[in-house]
């Protein structure tokens, strides 16, 4: 009974946190949709963001309804018990596609990342589906309904789903961080674009939060401990994290400088550093999708030019 009480508390907390964040992000979400409408084009990022957002909301609502309801019958439970699981699965897949798009953008649209990470993601989808639906049967309890592994001696196969999700997030995080840090070493840590630091900070924050909550759930399904959080908290955390990861790119990055004088600066001489395409690490949300931009690189070139001019000023005074 104590476990059931904790599960109910976590469901209420999850619905409250997720609901508050969904309301808070409505203006930014509408701004994202408006960009699609103005350009008459639905971007992949906007589509998968919508799938992740609304599938997560539906899963959380039905998860709570199925747990607290007393109106189910054995027949109706048999038809609807998998609905929260399937919507959570679709939301999780959409989240991974968003992470995939972001990682490709950070890598400068590297074909290695595009093919390699894409293959890992696609291979993980059937494994995650297996973890969600395999041997999951309707569990009817005094009008409440949920899916549960009822076969004796079998683990909860949700472990497979969450472990696969964690593995993909880990690979994507390592890949994105590698490209950002590689560019930082060339540009110099102090000269690294503020927006690049912003993306690195939010990306790592997303990874650590989601990874830890998924690890928590795996340990609970493995019966290392029992907290009741596995019922709905992971989905709420992932929803909140991915909303801020995507919508955060709509804000104007701090420290960007105008690039109207870029051609003039190049005509006066080559910059000290000419990065390769894979080192274009500044991101913008352009036309509703992650797009690689040269803004950070141009910003660095402008700063180099400014420093060169500052270096020349003292020498001129001495000549006078």
C-alpha positions in Angstrom: 0.0 0.0 0.0 2.9 2.3 0.7 4.3 1.8 -2.8 0.9 2.5 -4.3 0.7 5.7 -2.2 4.1 6.8 -3.5 3.2 6.0 -7.1 0.1 8.2 -6.7 2.2 11.0 -5.3 4.7 10.8 -8.1 1.9 10.8 -10.7 0.4 14.0 -9.2 3.9 15.6 -8.9 4.7 14.6 -12.5 1.4 16.0 -13.9 1.8 19.2 -11.9 5.4 19.8 -13.1 4.7 18.9 -16.7 1.5 20.8 -16.8 3.1 23.9 -15.4 5.9 23.7 -17.9 3.5 23.1 -20.9 1.6 26.2 -19.9 4.8 28.2 -19.5 6.1 27.2 -23.0 2.9 28.0 -24.9 4.1 31.4 -26.1 7.4 30.0 -27.4 5.6 27.0 -28.9 3.2 29.3 -30.7 6.1 31.4 -32.0 7.6 28.2 -33.4 4.4 27.3 -35.1 4.0 30.8 -36.5 7.3 30.5 -38.2 6.1 27.4 -40.0 2.9 29.2 -41.0 4.6 32.3 -42.4 7.0 30.2 -44.5 4.3 27.7 -45.5 6.7 24.9 -44.6 6.6 22.3 -41.8 10.2 21.6 -40.7 11.3 18.3 -39.3 12.2 19.9 -36.0 8.7 21.4 -35.6 7.0 18.2 -36.5 8.9 16.0 -34.1 8.7 18.7 -31.4 4.9 18.6 -31.7 4.9 14.8 -31.6 7.1 14.7 -28.5 5.1 17.4 -26.8 1.5 16.1 -27.4 2.3 12.4 -27.2 3.9 13.1 -23.8 0.9 15.1 -22.6 -1.5 12.4 -23.7 0.6 9.7 -22.1 0.8 11.5 -18.8 -3.0 12.3 -18.8 -4.0 8.7 -19.6 -1.4 7.3 -17.2 -3.0 9.3 -14.4 -6.5 8.5 -15.5 -5.9 4.8 -15.8 -4.4 4.7 -12.3 -7.0 6.8 -10.5 -10.1 5.8 -12.4 -12.6 3.4 -11.0 -14.8 3.2 -14.1 -12.9 0.6 -16.1 -14.3 -2.8 -16.8 -12.1 -5.9 -17.7 -13.3 -5.5 -21.3 -12.5 -1.7 -21.6 -9.2 -2.3 -19.8 -8.2 -4.8 -22.4 -8.7 -2.3 -25.2 -7.0 0.7 -23.6 -4.3 -0.5 -21.2 -1.5 0.0 -23.7 -2.4 3.5 -24.7 -0.2 5.3 -22.2 2.7 3.0 -23.1 2.4 3.5 -26.8 2.1 7.2 -26.6 5.1 7.3 -24.3 7.0 5.2 -26.9 6.1 7.6 -29.7 7.1 10.6 -27.6 10.4 9.0 -26.7 11.2 8.2 -30.4 10.4 11.8 -31.4 12.7 13.1 -28.6 15.5 11.0 -30.0 14.9 12.4 -33.5 15.2 15.9 -32.1 18.5 15.0 -30.3 19.7 13.5 -33.6 18.9 16.7 -35.6 20.6 18.8 -33.0 23.7 16.6 -33.0 24.0 16.7 -36.8 23.8 20.5 -36.6 26.5 20.7 -34.0 28.7 18.4 -36.1 28.4 20.7 -39.1 26.2 18.2 -40.9 28.9 15.5 -40.8 28.0 12.5 -43.0 29.7 10.3 -40.4 27.4 11.5 -37.7 24.4 11.6 -40.0 24.8 7.9 -41.0 26.3 6.5 -37.8 24.1 8.1 -35.3 21.1 7.6 -37.6 21.8 3.9 -37.8 22.1 3.6 -34.0 18.8 5.5 -33.6 16.9 3.3 -36.1 18.3 0.1 -34.7 17.2 1.2 -31.2 13.5 1.8 -32.2 12.5 -1.9 -32.6 14.4 -2.7 -29.4 12.5 0.0 -27.5 9.2 -1.2 -29.0 10.0 -4.7 -27.7 10.6 -3.3 -24.2 7.3 -1.5 -24.2 4.9 -4.2 -25.5 6.5 -7.6 -24.9 4.5 -9.7 -22.6 2.6 -6.6 -21.3 -0.9 -7.6 -20.3 -3.9 -5.7 -19.0 -4.0 -5.5 -15.2 -7.4 -4.7 -13.9 -7.7 -3.6 -10.2 -10.9 -2.3 -8.8 -11.8 -0.2 -11.8 -8.2 1.0 -12.4 -6.3 -0.3 -15.4 -2.7 -0.5 -16.5 -0.2 -2.6 -18.5 1.9 -5.0 -16.5 4.2 -8.0 -17.1 2.3 -10.7 -15.4 4.4 -13.7 -16.5 6.1 -15.2 -13.4 9.8 -15.0 -13.3 10.1 -12.3 -16.0 11.5 -8.9 -15.4 9.7 -5.7 -16.4 10.8 -5.3 -20.0 10.7 -1.5 -19.6 14.3 -2.0 -18.5 15.1 -2.7 -22.2 13.3 0.5 -23.3 15.0 2.8 -20.8 18.4 1.3 -21.2 18.3 1.7 -25.0 17.2 5.3 -24.6 20.1 5.9 -22.2 22.6 4.4 -24.6 21.4 6.6 -27.5 21.5 9.8 -25.3 25.0 8.9 -24.1 26.3 8.4 -27.7 24.7 11.6 -28.9 26.0 13.6 -26.0 29.5 12.4 -26.4 29.4 13.1 -30.2 28.1 16.6 -29.8 30.5 17.5 -27.0 33.4 16.2 -29.1 32.6 18.6 -31.9 32.1 21.6 -29.6 35.2 20.9 -27.6 37.3 20.3 -30.8 36.3 23.8 -32.0 36.9 25.3 -28.6 40.5 24.0 -28.7 41.1 25.7 -32.0 39.3 28.9 -31.2 40.6 29.0 -27.6 38.3 28.5 -24.6 38.1 32.2 -23.9 37.2 33.0 -27.5 34.6 30.3 -27.7 31.2 31.6 -28.9 28.8 32.5 -26.1 26.1 30.7 -27.9 28.3 27.6 -28.3 28.8 27.6 -24.6 25.0 28.1 -24.2 24.3 25.0 -26.4 27.0 23.0 -24.6 25.6 23.9 -21.2 21.9 23.2 -22.1 22.8 20.0 -24.0 24.8 18.6 -21.1 22.1 19.6 -18.7 19.5 17.8 -20.8 21.7 14.7 -21.0 22.5 14.5 -17.3 18.9 15.1 -16.1 17.4 12.6 -18.6 20.2 10.1 -18.1 19.9 10.1 -14.3 16.1 9.9 -14.2 16.2 7.0 -16.7 18.9 5.3 -14.6 16.7 5.7 -11.6 13.8 4.0 -13.4 16.0 1.1 -14.6 17.2 0.5 -11.1 13.6 0.5 -9.9 12.5 -1.9 -12.5 15.4 -4.1 -11.6 14.1 -4.1 -8.1 17.2 -2.5 -6.6 14.8 -0.2 -4.7 11.2 0.8 -4.9 10.1 4.5 -5.0 7.1 4.6 -7.3 8.7 7.2 -9.5 8.8 4.9 -12.5 5.1 5.4 -13.1 5.3 8.8 -14.7 8.2 10.9 -13.5 10.6 10.0 -16.4 8.2 11.1 -19.1 7.5 14.4 -17.3 11.3 15.1 -17.0 12.0 14.3 -20.6 9.1 16.5 -21.8 10.3 19.4 -19.8 14.0 18.9 -20.9 13.3 18.6 -24.6 10.9 21.6 -24.6 13.6 23.9 -23.2 16.3 22.3 -25.4 14.3 23.1 -28.5 12.6 26.3 -27.6 15.8 27.7 -26.1 17.3 28.0 -29.5 14.6 30.5 -30.5 16.1 33.1 -28.2 18.6 35.4 -29.7 22.0 34.2 -28.5 24.0 36.7 -26.5 27.2 38.1 -27.9 26.4 37.8 -31.6 27.8 40.7 -33.5 26.6 42.2 -36.8 28.2 40.7 -39.8 27.7 43.6 -42.2 31.4 44.4 -42.2 32.5 40.8 -42.6 33.5 41.2 -46.3 35.5 44.3 -45.4 37.4 42.5 -42.7 38.2 39.7 -45.1 39.4 42.1 -47.8 41.9 43.6 -45.4 43.6 40.2 -44.9 42.9 36.6 -44.0 41.9 35.8 -40.4 44.2 34.0 -38.1 41.9 31.1 -38.0 39.8 29.6 -40.8 37.7 26.8 -39.4 36.5 23.7 -41.4 32.8 23.2 -41.9 32.7 20.6 -39.1 33.8 23.4 -36.7 30.8 25.6 -37.4 29.3 25.2 -34.0 27.0 28.1 -33.6 23.3 27.2 -34.1 20.2 29.1 -34.9 16.6 28.1 -35.2 16.2 29.2 -38.8 12.9 28.4 -40.5 11.9 26.3 -37.5 14.9 23.9 -37.6 18.4 23.6 -36.2 20.6 25.1 -38.9 24.4 25.4 -38.8 25.4 29.1 -39.0 28.7 30.9 -39.5 27.7 33.6 -37.0 30.1 32.4 -34.3 33.0 32.1 -36.8 32.3 35.5 -38.2 32.0 36.8 -34.7 35.5 35.4 -33.9 36.9 37.0 -37.1 35.4 40.4 -36.1 37.0 40.1 -32.7 40.3 39.2 -34.2 40.1 42.3 -36.4 39.2 44.5 -33.4 42.2 43.2 -31.5 44.5 43.8 -34.4 43.3 47.4 -34.5 43.8 47.8 -30.8 47.4 46.5 -31.1 48.1 49.1 -33.8 46.9 52.1 -31.8 49.7 52.2 -29.2 52.3 52.0 -32.0 50.7 54.9 -33.8 50.9 57.0 -30.6 54.5 56.2 -30.1 55.3 57.3 -33.7 53.6 60.6 -33.0 
